[in-house]
Structures are given as C-alpha cells and as structure tokens.
Amino acid sequence: MVSRLLKNWGGPAFFLLISLVPLLLGVGYALLYSLGLVGVLSEGFTLSHWESLLRKSSFWQTMGFSFYVALVTIMLAGVLAASLVLRDPKRFRQPTPSFLMYMPLAIPAIVMAFFIFQLLSKGGWLSRLSYKLGLINDLLAFPDWINDNYGIGIIVSHLLMATPFFVLFFTNIYDNEQIASYRQLAYTMGASRRQARWRIELPMLLRPAAPTLFLYFLFVMGSYEVPLLLGSQSVQMVSVLTIQKMQRFNLENIPQAYVTSVVYTMLVVLLIALMAWLSPKKQTS
Amino acid sequence: MYLRIKQLEKTFGGQRVLHPTNFAVTQGQVLSVLGRSGSGKTTLLKIIAGLEEPDRGEVFLDNSPITTWSPQKRGIVYLYQEPLLFPHLTVRENIGFGLSLRRVSTPDISRRVDEMIQHLELEGQAEKMPDQLSGGQRQRVAFGRALIINPKVLLLDEPFAALDSQTRGQMQQLFKKMAARHGITALFVTHDLKEALIMGDQLAVIRKGHWRLYEDRESFMRDPETGVQDELAFWEQWRS
C-alpha cells in the first residue's frame, strides 16, 4: 500500500516539497511580516503597512513601470524573432547563425547590463562615436538612454537577451509544427506570401509559444540586476524597489518591502490564472 | 489532354530522383500512381504543384505551359499524407480557408461550407478544432478544404496511409463519390496495390524515378513489376 502510494505520488510530492513549499513558506512569512505579526517591529496585527504603501503613487508607478518594461520587451523581442525566423526559417539551423544566437544566452544579465551601460551612457561608445562624427557638440548632448524614465537601457538590454532566445525557440517550433508544409499547402490553395504569413505561419508560431512568451514576460517584470544598473532613481522596477526598502536603515521600510513582494506575488498568480483560463482547452472526440 | 508532363527531370545532391518523365491525364480522370517510399513520387507531385523546380522538362495544364508559374496561380492543390488542418482554425474555418482568400462574401462562404460539411458527412463538427476530430474526420475536412475551391487538379500523396483499414475503405469510397460529383482531375499516389486499383481510372508505376503509364487495367495487372501477379498467386495458394 505504502510502496504503491510512493510509486504513484512520490515524484509529484517530492517536486511540491522542493519547489512549492519553500515558495509558500516565503510568501506566508512575507504576509505575516507585512501584517505586523512577525519580525523585529511586530506589535500585533495591523494593516497600516499595507495602507501606507498602497496609498503611495510611487508604488503603483513601480508596478506600472515593471509591467510596461516587460510588455515592451516581449512585444519587441517577439516581433523581431518572428520576423527573423519567418524571413528565412532554415537560416538558424545552420551552424554559424545558430552559434551566434546561442552566444548571448551564455552571457549573465549583469554583464549584458554593463555592456549596455558602456554602449548607451553619455560617456559611452555610441556617445563618443557621435561626438567624433560631429553629430553632437557635447557628450552631454547625447540622449538619456541609461537611467532614464522610459527604461530604454533596460529594454535594450533585455531585448538583446530575449531576441536570440526566441529566435531559437521559434525555429524549433517552426520545425516541430511542420509550418513549412502548412505554408506550402496554403500556397497551393491560392494564398499569397503575405496571406500565408499572417494567417497561417504567424498564428501557428505564436500559439504554442504563448506560455513561454508569458513566462519570459514575468521573468523580465521581476528582473533585478539589469534595472539595478540601468534603471532610473525616480521610477524603479519592482525587484529593485523591494530590495532597496529591505536594505534601508529605516526598519519601518521592511514591512513595506514585504507588502510589495506579496502584492507582486498576487499579481503574478492572477496573471497565471488568467493565462490558464484563456488558453484553449483540449477535448477529444 | 488536360494535365501533360513532358520530359520532367530532377536531381538532388547529384542523385537523380526523377528520370525523364512523360505522361498525361484526361480531364475528370483519376490517375493512380503506385510507388514505394523514395521512388520520386513526392518530388514529381511537388514539381506539378509548383513547390519544387524541375531541372528540365515542362508541365502543361489545359495546353498552357505552367512550369514557371507560382503555386498560387496554378490552381493545383497538393494534399499531404497528413491532413495538415490549420490547428488554430475550426473545421468551418479550415474548409472555408481557400474561399476566404478569394474574397468570397461571408454568407456565400458559410453556405458553401455548410453544403460541403453535409457532403462530407461531418454534420455537428463544424465548430470543433482539429484536435477534437478523429483521423478519418480530419482527412475528410482536408478533402473538403481542397474541393471547395474547385481545383483544376488535385494531387494526393498517400492521403489514407495513416488510417486504419476500415476508415481507409470508407475514405476511398467517399473520395470516389466526391471525385465523380465534382469531376475531379487527380493524381492519386499510393504504395498500396489494392488502393491503386480501386482509386484510379488510369494506372501508373513509379520506381526509382522511372515512370511507367499503363494503357489499361489489364496491362497493369499483367506486368510482374506491379506485384499484382504475386498478390494473385498468394491468394491462389490458399484457395487450392
């Protein structure tokens, strides 16, 4: 009986134990801390930390900014990668282009952020090149692409990591789903290149890719190193805000850091539930 | 002759997959082509559909040379071994796909799709997605999607190979019925001897890129290379 239970449920139970339990414990602790039930400042149940944070416009700006950066990054990376793959699906199966796409994936995020900083800051390579070419009169005249309020540096940095990933991912989908055969079939039925691309190739590519695009969106939304180096001080991404509140000398900020993390977790869970609800349900006849 | 193939040749990577090939198909007739895997039959069909370019030779459709025409202009639909239903479209949208490309009005598409669904005996399945259908139903939808645009020629590359024998028999009968109703000109490629005999008005064999068209059913059956004689001998031994 016990051995049968272990055989059937041992694997899933072990997975839950090592993945879900620590997460639930962490969120649970954060929730208790934010409600004043645990921690050094614990004075019993209170909603004051929640009220004080949720009333701050800067908190909602942070949430909105994180959402915006993630959305723009995924949309641009998706469009770029899909365009590259659909333009010539065979190209990225060849050794050199495939190697060139794998390379950026091996670079740590902080290194990529540092590279973007060197490239796009006012004292960076592009700025100096523009100055040498006479495009700007002063290095300071170079536009604010780093630590700016639009998150340009953060988006570019994530884009350089996400686009190669999605190129390789889309190439695999293109092969596995036999999209080339569907395209040829559409041609013989009279579809122009444009019609085949928009009505067949693109939906067939994006449909199976949707969960991964969504997970990458969450990854960018919660990213830390890149916005820490390239983000603005006036509007921060959620992970940066949380860590800063956690590490400030003012201990009053710690419960607010936990409120931020709980709200962010709730938002992620909500988005996952929405995604699961929207995804097509399979039925068999 | 409606579809005429003249001296068609194709080589891939130094290997000749199609030796000079000549044949013709009369309008409204089905030409069964018997061929094993690697015999060059798919290459031949793809060249006729405009999906591959021949090294030499010409394809004529209704006396017009179409060798350089794009697949879109030819009006020749190529059906693969798998139904290849567009997975993001319902049965109704799959069948109406070709009509929607031709900017046919929505009510007209709807009416013609409903008629086709009825002919294919797929009532009640119109709003289902392809992954909710059985293998036979998917193949029916693939037929309907091709037939609804009245193709000039239909190229079928072992369309029933993945089906079980009972469904395969049903699909053969359905195809015969639909071919007669729509006056279809078709090349039906199969590796199954019985299927070739059932489906074709004319018969041909392709072996290692060499093509042979038979004058009549009798000459096809007499030729030891088709395998009919071996098949007959096999069944004869059980009778005796």
Interface residues (C-beta under 8 A of the other chain):
Chain A: E177 Q178 S181 Y182 Q184 L185 A186 Y187 T188 M189 G190 A191 S192 Q195 R199 I200 P203 M204 R207 P280 K282 Q283 T284 S285
Chain B: A49 G50 L51 S70 P71 Q72 R74 G75 I76 V77 Y78 Y80 E82 L84 F86 P87 H88 F97 G98 L101 R102 K128 M129 D131 Q132 L133 S134 Q137 R145 A146 I149
